[in-house]
Amino acid sequence: MSLPIVLIIIVTIMGIFAFAIFFLAKKNNVSLKQTVDANPVRAYKNGEQEKN
């Protein structure tokens, strides 16, 4: 096979995979933005534990 044919096949396969990943990400509501909790969990220092 000649080089242009091989390159076209590789680019086509990569495009199909990219479209599949994009479609699955949209379907599963994947967000690239990091979510921020309204009430952050308290950070403990020196091994102390939360008192319930």
C-alpha positions as CSV (number, residue, x, y, z in Angstrom):
1,M,0.0,0.0,0.0
2,S,1.2,3.5,-0.7
3,L,1.7,6.0,2.1
4,P,-1.2,8.3,1.3
5,I,-3.7,5.4,1.6
6,V,-2.2,4.3,4.9
7,L,-2.4,7.9,6.2
8,I,-6.0,8.3,5.1
9,I,-6.9,5.0,6.9
10,I,-5.2,6.0,10.1
11,V,-6.8,9.5,10.1
12,T,-10.2,7.9,9.5
13,I,-9.8,5.5,12.3
14,M,-8.7,8.2,14.7
15,G,-11.7,10.4,13.6
16,I,-14.1,7.5,14.4
17,F,-12.6,7.0,17.8
18,A,-12.6,10.7,18.6
19,F,-16.3,10.9,17.6
20,A,-17.1,7.9,19.7
21,I,-15.4,9.3,22.8
22,F,-17.1,12.7,22.3
23,F,-20.5,11.0,21.9
24,L,-20.0,8.9,25.0
25,A,-18.9,11.9,27.0
26,K,-22.0,13.8,26.0
27,K,-24.2,10.8,26.7
28,N,-22.8,10.4,30.3
29,N,-22.9,14.2,31.1
30,V,-19.1,14.4,31.6
31,S,-18.1,17.9,32.4
32,L,-14.6,19.3,31.9
33,K,-15.3,22.0,34.5
34,Q,-14.3,21.2,38.1
35,T,-17.3,21.3,40.5
36,V,-17.0,23.3,43.7
37,D,-18.9,22.2,46.8
38,A,-21.0,24.8,48.4
39,N,-20.0,23.6,51.9
40,P,-16.4,22.4,51.8
41,V,-15.3,19.6,54.1
42,R,-13.3,20.9,57.0
43,A,-9.5,20.2,56.8
44,Y,-8.0,18.6,59.9
45,K,-4.5,19.2,61.1
46,N,-2.2,17.1,63.4
47,G,-4.4,14.0,63.1
48,E,-7.4,15.4,65.0
49,Q,-10.8,13.9,64.4
50,E,-14.2,15.3,64.0
51,K,-16.3,15.2,67.2
52,N,-19.8,13.8,66.7
